Structures are given as structure tokens and as C-alpha cells.
Amino acid sequence: MASRRDRTQQLRGSRIAIAILVGIIIGCICAVMFPNGFFNSNSSLTVNEHVQVESSSCESSKTLKSDFASLSEKNNKLKKQIKELTEKLRLAEQGSSDNARKQIKPGPFGTVKSLRTNPTILSDESVNPRLAKILKNIAVDKEVIVALANANVKAMLEVQIASVKRLTIKNYLVVALDDYIESFCKQNGVAYYKRDPDKDVDAVGKTGGNHAVSGLKFRVLREFLQLGYGVLLSDVDIVFLQNPFKHLYRDSDVESMSDGHSNLTAYGFNDVFDEPSMGWARYAHTMRIWVFNSGFFYLRPTVPSIELLDRVAERLSKAKLWDQAVFNEELFYPSRPGYAGLHASKRVMDMYEFMNSKVLFKTVRKDEEMRKKVRPVIVHVNYHPDKLDRMRAVVEFYVNGKQDALDSFPDGSE
């Protein structure tokens, strides 16, 4: 019995030893495979940190986007401020330049001369690319003669074109106001420009007579000036006898021929008005000058020239007025309370070079010395209704040498 009990106790001790050994072995294996243990606090912290990093990254992205939008807005504001400051700087420099010109030290008595010539504008071809292309091809020294015409004045236009071709003037352009004149210019090899459809212009341009067509020029010429070209406007009742560009001064915004028929009327004089009832103060001095002719004038591409066109065109669009009267009123009326006058420099052309038909038929043709010596640049048949016949007579007299070609016409109209 005793041996059996001992054997049972030995077996139980062996099992315990084996269990302890197995436990030790498993412990060793776990120690190798999991050196930090199964529930390491650091592992939990790492997971939390990863979650926090992802959360922080999202928040940072949102913050960056917000900051970028804010910076973009500030950048746009700064760009705007830079643009404004640049413009102010430009104006300041212009002002200082103007002041520098104003604040010059005058020279000795009798030597001081004021500035007459305004700066030309910066040309802008985007205003009318098609016209810009035409002008590049025909203009000479950025200058061009412009004549407006429709079918009603075709006969006079033919005489004018013949005179231009005779002088080989290249920079001559017809503004065709209808299809008939466009076709005529094509057939005769004459440079022309036909405007894009314009209801207000077309209504007059296609059917209007000489005076009506004349009034359109103040709207048409603006684009020529904006493109940076000097424009010599010519009505069609004009014969060219010399190249007019060789006789321009170009020192003023406007150079125009005169309706005057003498030195006094063309260039101005002191006209004394007598009012006897005023007694001692009966005589009042006035300044008079015959008007500039709106059918032949040269405009430099300047701001005052463009303003002149705008002023005249606006007034003609609002009332039935004579374009020549409005043209002169805007040129000569001074500023006064409630009215700002036009600050344009002006020059009147030599009345014997740029001759109106009154000078020719009342004075020149009757003076033998003047008939021989005076050779006009142009003759404008503006004082007489029988325009075509007199234009042809001018050609006969000055071009073909027919000495009696002018004799049959009366001084005025009958």
C-alpha cells in the first residue's frame, strides 16, 4: 500500500514539474516574441498619436486654405493700390513736367514765346483695325486727305480726283457713303473706306446733299485722329493745284482756310461800333474775323482736336444747325460763367494759297498782276452754287492755261 501511495505522489510531482517546465518555456517564447508585453501603454499612445496627427493634418489643411484665400484677397488689394499709386505717380510727373514748363525763367523783353503745339495722342488701332490697315497703306508721314462723298456729288468728286491724280498725291482717301461711290472708287483705282453700317450716318450719307454730307465729317473723322493720323478734310467742291501738305505749318491743333476775302476779313480786324446816344463813350471796339471754312481744314491728332469734333457732332445731333457756324462757335467762343470754352490752338491759312471762290472771282481774276503771280494750292468753290462749272473753269485756267476760262462767270450768283 505504501509503495502504491509513493508511486502516485511521484507521478503527481512529475506532472507539476512538467507543467512548470512548460510554463517556463512558454514564458521564454513570449518574452522573445513580445518584449514589450501584450498590453504596452506605449503602443496605445502611438495609436492615439497617429489619430491626433491625422486630425491635426486636416485642421492644418483647412487653415492653410483659409490663409491662402486671405492672402489672395490681400494680394489683389495690393495690386489695385499699386495701379492707383502708379497712375497718381504718372499724373504727378505730368504735373511736375507742366509746372516745370510753366515755371521757366522768361527771357529778355520781346523774346518770350508761349507754347502753341499740343502733344499728339497715343494711337489706338483697336478703335478700328480695318481703317488702321487702310491708312497704313496710303498715309504719308501719318497724314491723309479725307473726302466724304455720295452719289449726289459724284461729278464734282470726279473733277477733284482728277486734280489729285494729276499731282500724284498718294495719301488721298474717299469715305464712300453709299455703294455707288464705293463701286466708282473701285473702278477708278481710288483708295476708299466704307464705314460699317450706322443708321444715323447712313440716313444722311446715302441721300443728303452737299451741306448735309458736310455735317457728317465731324463724326467720321474722330476715328482717324484716334488712330494717330493728321487729317486734311476736303469737301468735294475743291480743286487741288499743288500738294497741300507742303504748305501746312502744323503748329496748331486746327489749320483752316478762311471765308474772308481780304487781309482784314481773313485775319481779323478791330471793328468800331458807334452808338451816338452814349455820348463820350459812343465808340465801342469789337474784334471781327470772317469764319473758318469747315469744308477744308487740317487737324493734328490731339486731345483738343478730338474734343472739337465731339462738341460739334453732339450739337449737330440735337438740333438742325449749320455745321460751319457750330464749328466756329466752338473754336472761338471763350469760357464764361456756365460755359467752358475749347482750349484749342488755331491758325488761319494763307487766303491766296488756300483760296475761296469769292477771292478768285471778285479779286484775283480782275487783277492782271495777281492772275500771273498768284498760284493757289487749292480753289474751293464755296461761294457759288454753280460749283461744277466753276471747278472745270479753274482747271482750264490754272492747268490748261486758258486765260479767259474764268471771264464768263459773274462775281456772285445770279
C-alpha positions in Angstrom: 0.0 0.0 0.0 2.8 2.3 1.0 4.6 1.7 -2.3 1.5 2.4 -4.3 0.9 5.7 -2.5 4.5 6.7 -3.1 4.3 5.9 -6.7 1.2 8.1 -7.0 2.9 11.0 -5.3 5.9 10.7 -7.6 3.6 10.8 -10.7 1.9 13.9 -9.3 5.2 15.6 -8.7 6.4 14.8 -12.2 3.3 16.4 -13.7 3.8 19.5 -11.7 7.4 19.7 -12.8 6.4 19.2 -16.4 3.8 22.0 -16.1 6.3 24.3 -14.5 8.8 23.5 -17.3 6.2 24.1 -20.0 5.2 27.4 -18.3 8.9 28.5 -18.3 9.3 27.5 -21.9 6.1 29.5 -23.0 7.3 32.4 -20.9 10.6 32.4 -22.7 8.9 32.3 -26.1 6.6 35.2 -25.1 9.5 37.1 -23.8 11.2 36.8 -27.1 8.2 37.5 -29.3 6.6 40.2 -27.2 9.4 42.0 -25.4 7.2 45.0 -24.5 4.3 42.8 -23.3 0.8 42.2 -24.6 -0.7 45.5 -23.2 2.1 48.1 -23.6 1.0 51.6 -22.7 3.4 53.0 -25.4 1.5 51.1 -28.1 -1.7 52.7 -27.0 -0.1 56.1 -27.0 1.3 55.6 -30.5 -2.2 54.8 -31.9 -3.6 57.9 -30.2 -0.8 60.0 -31.5 -1.5 58.7 -35.1 -5.2 59.7 -34.7 -4.2 63.1 -33.4 -1.8 63.7 -36.2 -4.4 62.8 -38.8 -6.9 65.2 -37.1 -4.3 67.9 -36.8 -3.4 67.5 -40.5 -7.0 68.0 -41.6 -7.3 71.1 -39.4 -4.0 72.4 -40.8 -5.2 71.9 -44.4 -8.3 73.9 -43.6 -6.3 76.6 -42.0 -3.9 76.8 -45.0 -6.8 77.1 -47.4 -8.3 79.9 -45.3 -4.9 81.7 -45.1 -4.4 81.3 -48.9 -7.8 82.9 -49.6 -7.0 85.7 -47.3 -3.6 86.3 -48.8 -5.1 86.2 -52.4 -7.5 88.9 -51.4 -4.8 91.0 -49.8 -2.7 90.5 -52.9 -5.5 91.7 -55.2 -5.9 94.8 -52.9 -2.2 95.5 -53.1 -2.3 95.2 -56.9 -5.1 97.7 -57.0 -3.2 100.0 -54.7 -0.1 99.7 -56.9 -2.1 100.5 -60.0 -3.7 103.6 -58.3 -0.3 104.7 -57.0 1.3 104.3 -60.4 -1.4 106.4 -62.0 -1.0 109.0 -59.3 2.7 109.0 -59.9 2.2 109.4 -63.6 -0.1 112.3 -63.1 2.3 113.8 -60.6 5.1 113.5 -63.0 3.0 115.1 -65.7 2.0 117.9 -63.3 5.6 118.5 -62.3 6.5 118.5 -66.0 3.8 121.0 -66.7 4.9 123.1 -63.8 8.4 122.9 -64.9 7.3 124.3 -68.3 5.2 127.0 -66.5 7.9 127.9 -64.1 10.6 128.8 -66.6 12.6 132.0 -66.3 11.4 134.3 -69.1 14.0 135.8 -71.5 14.6 139.4 -72.3 11.8 141.7 -73.4 10.4 140.7 -76.8 11.9 137.2 -76.9 9.3 135.3 -74.9 7.1 132.9 -76.9 4.3 130.7 -75.5 3.8 127.1 -76.4 1.3 126.6 -79.2 1.7 122.9 -80.2 -0.2 120.4 -78.1 1.3 116.8 -77.9 -0.3 114.2 -80.1 -2.3 111.4 -78.6 -1.2 107.8 -78.3 -2.7 105.9 -81.3 -5.1 103.0 -80.6 -5.6 100.6 -83.5 -8.3 98.7 -81.6 -10.6 101.6 -82.3 -10.9 100.5 -86.0 -8.5 97.8 -87.2 -9.9 97.8 -90.7 -9.4 101.6 -91.1 -6.0 101.3 -89.5 -4.9 98.8 -92.1 -6.1 101.1 -94.9 -4.3 104.1 -93.5 -1.1 102.2 -93.1 -1.1 101.5 -96.8 -1.9 105.0 -98.1 -0.8 107.6 -95.5 2.4 109.6 -96.0 4.1 110.7 -92.8 1.0 109.8 -90.8 -1.2 112.3 -92.8 -4.1 111.8 -95.2 -6.6 113.8 -97.2 -10.1 112.7 -96.5 -13.2 113.5 -98.7 -16.7 112.3 -97.9 -18.9 111.6 -100.9 -22.2 110.0 -102.0 -23.8 109.6 -105.5 -25.2 113.2 -105.4 -21.7 114.7 -105.6 -20.1 112.2 -108.0 -19.5 114.7 -110.8 -17.6 117.1 -108.5 -15.7 114.2 -107.0 -14.5 113.2 -110.4 -13.0 116.6 -111.0 -11.3 116.5 -107.6 -9.9 113.1 -108.1 -8.5 114.1 -111.5 -6.7 117.0 -109.9 -5.3 114.8 -107.1 -4.0 112.2 -109.6 -2.5 115.0 -111.7 -0.4 115.9 -108.7 0.4 112.3 -107.9 -0.9 112.8 -104.3 -0.9 109.3 -102.8 -2.4 109.9 -99.4 -5.9 110.7 -100.6 -8.9 108.7 -99.3 -12.6 108.8 -100.2 -15.1 107.9 -97.4 -17.8 106.3 -99.5 -21.2 107.0 -98.1 -23.0 104.6 -100.4 -22.5 101.6 -102.6 -22.4 103.7 -105.8 -19.3 105.7 -104.7 -17.7 102.5 -103.4 -18.1 101.0 -106.8 -16.9 104.2 -108.5 -13.7 104.2 -106.5 -13.0 100.6 -107.2 -13.4 101.1 -110.9 -11.1 104.2 -110.9 -8.4 102.9 -108.6 -9.1 105.4 -105.9 -8.4 104.5 -102.2 -11.7 104.4 -100.3 -13.2 103.5 -97.0 -16.7 102.4 -96.4 -17.9 102.6 -92.8 -19.7 99.8 -91.0 -23.5 100.2 -91.1 -24.6 103.1 -88.9 -28.3 104.1 -89.0 -27.8 107.7 -88.1 -24.9 108.3 -90.5 -26.3 106.2 -93.4 -29.6 108.0 -93.4 -27.9 111.3 -94.3 -24.9 109.8 -96.1 -26.8 108.0 -98.8 -29.3 110.7 -99.7 -28.1 114.0 -98.3 -26.9 116.9 -100.4 -23.6 118.8 -100.1 -24.4 120.6 -96.8 -25.9 117.5 -95.1 -23.0 115.3 -96.0 -20.6 118.0 -94.8 -22.0 117.8 -91.3 -21.2 114.1 -91.1 -17.5 114.6 -91.2 -17.3 115.6 -87.5 -18.4 112.1 -86.6 -16.4 110.3 -89.2 -13.1 112.0 -88.6 -12.8 111.1 -85.0 -11.5 107.5 -85.6 -8.8 108.9 -87.9 -7.5 111.1 -85.1 -7.7 108.2 -82.6 -5.6 106.1 -84.9 -2.9 108.9 -84.7 -3.2 110.4 -88.1 -3.2 114.1 -89.1 -6.3 114.7 -91.3 -6.8 117.2 -94.0 -10.5 117.3 -94.6 -11.7 118.3 -98.0 -15.2 118.9 -99.4 -15.6 117.7 -102.9 -16.1 121.2 -104.4 -12.4 121.8 -104.2 -9.7 121.6 -107.0 -6.2 120.7 -106.0 -3.5 122.7 -107.8 -0.5 121.9 -105.6 0.2 119.4 -102.9 -1.3 121.0 -99.8 0.9 119.1 -97.3 3.9 121.2 -98.5 2.1 124.3 -97.3 1.0 123.4 -93.8 2.6 124.8 -90.6 1.5 122.0 -88.2 2.0 124.3 -85.2 -1.7 124.3 -84.1 -4.5 121.9 -83.4 -6.5 123.3 -86.2 -5.4 124.9 -89.5 -8.3 126.1 -91.6 -8.9 128.1 -94.8 -10.9 131.3 -94.4 -14.1 132.6 -95.8 -12.5 136.0 -95.7 -11.9 137.9 -98.9 -9.3 140.4 -97.8 -6.5 140.7 -95.2 -8.9 142.3 -92.8 -11.7 139.8 -93.1 -9.5 136.7 -93.3 -7.1 137.6 -90.5 -9.1 139.8 -88.2 -9.6 143.5 -87.5 -10.8 146.0 -84.9 -14.3 147.0 -85.8 -15.5 150.1 -84.0 -19.2 150.2 -83.1 -20.7 153.7 -83.0 -23.6 154.4 -80.5 -24.1 158.2 -80.5 -26.6 158.1 -77.6 -23.7 157.1 -75.3 -22.1 160.5 -75.8 -18.4 160.4 -74.6 -18.5 156.5 -74.7 -20.2 156.3 -78.1 -17.4 154.2 -79.6 -17.1 150.6 -78.7 -14.3 148.5 -80.1 -15.0 144.9 -81.3 -12.8 142.2 -82.8 -14.1 140.6 -86.0 -12.9 137.9 -88.3 -14.6 136.0 -91.1 -15.3 132.4 -90.2 -13.0 129.4 -90.7 -14.3 127.3 -93.6 -15.5 123.9 -92.3 -15.0 122.4 -95.8 -11.2 122.5 -95.7 -9.2 122.2 -92.6 -6.3 120.3 -91.1 -6.5 118.6 -87.7 -3.5 117.3 -85.8 -4.2 114.2 -83.7 -4.5 115.9 -80.3 -7.0 116.0 -77.5 -8.3 119.5 -78.3 -8.9 118.4 -81.9 -10.9 115.4 -80.8 -12.8 117.5 -78.3 -13.7 119.9 -81.1 -15.2 117.1 -83.2 -17.1 115.7 -80.3 -18.6 119.1 -79.4 -19.7 119.9 -82.9 -21.1 116.4 -83.6 -23.0 116.5 -80.3 -24.7 119.8 -81.1 -25.5 118.8 -84.7 -27.1 115.6 -83.4 -29.5 117.6 -81.2 -30.6 120.4 -83.5 -30.7 121.4 -87.2 -27.8 123.7 -87.3 -25.3 124.7 -89.9 -22.1 122.8 -89.3 -19.8 125.7 -90.2 -21.5 128.0 -87.7 -21.2 125.5 -84.9 -17.6 124.7 -85.9 -16.6 128.4 -85.5 -18.6 128.9 -82.3 -16.8 126.0 -80.6 -13.4 127.3 -81.8 -13.8 130.9 -80.9 -16.3 131.3 -78.0 -14.3 131.9 -74.8 -15.0 130.4 -71.4 -17.7 132.3 -69.4 -19.9 131.6 -66.4 -21.7 128.3 -67.2 -19.6 127.5 -70.2 -16.1 126.0 -70.6 -14.6 127.1 -73.9 -12.4 124.8 -76.1 -8.7 125.2 -75.5 -7.5 124.5 -79.0 -4.8 126.4 -80.8 -5.7 127.5 -84.3 -4.2 129.0 -87.4 -5.8 130.5 -90.5 -4.4 129.5 -93.8 -3.0 131.9 -96.4 -6.1 133.1 -98.2 -4.3 133.3 -101.6 -2.8 129.8 -101.3 -6.0 128.2 -99.9 -8.4 130.3 -101.9 -12.1 130.5 -101.7 -14.1 131.3 -104.9 -15.0 134.9 -103.7 -11.3 135.8 -103.6 -10.8 134.2 -107.1 -13.8 135.7 -108.9 -14.0 139.1 -107.2 -10.3 139.9 -106.8 -7.7 137.7 -108.4 -9.2 137.3 -111.9 -9.6 141.0 -112.2 -6.0 141.9 -111.3 -3.5 141.2 -114.1 -0.6 141.0 -111.8 -2.3 138.6 -109.4 -3.5 136.5 -112.3 0.1 135.9 -113.3 1.8 135.7 -109.9 -0.8 134.0 -107.6 -0.7 130.3 -107.9 -3.2 128.8 -105.3 -2.7 125.4 -103.7 -6.4 124.8 -103.8 -9.5 126.6 -105.0 -12.7 126.0 -103.0 -15.9 126.9 -104.9 -17.8 127.6 -101.7 -19.3 130.9 -102.5 -21.2 129.9 -105.7 -24.0 127.4 -106.4 -22.8 126.5 -110.0 -19.9 124.6 -108.4 -19.2 122.0 -111.1 -18.9 124.6 -114.0 -16.6 126.8 -112.0 -14.4 123.9 -110.9 -13.9 122.9 -114.5 -13.1 126.6 -115.3 -10.5 126.6 -112.6 -8.8 123.6 -114.2 -8.9 125.2 -117.6 -7.4 128.4 -116.3 -4.7 127.1 -113.9 -3.9 123.7 -115.5 -4.6 124.1 -119.2 -3.6 127.8 -119.4 -6.9 129.1 -120.9 -6.7 132.7 -120.0 -10.4 133.6 -120.5 -11.7 130.5 -118.8 -12.9 132.5 -115.7 -14.2 135.5 -117.5 -17.8 134.4 -118.3 -18.8 134.0 -114.7 -20.4 136.7 -112.6 -18.8 137.8 -109.3 -21.6 136.2 -107.3 -24.6 134.1 -108.2 -27.4 135.2 -110.5 
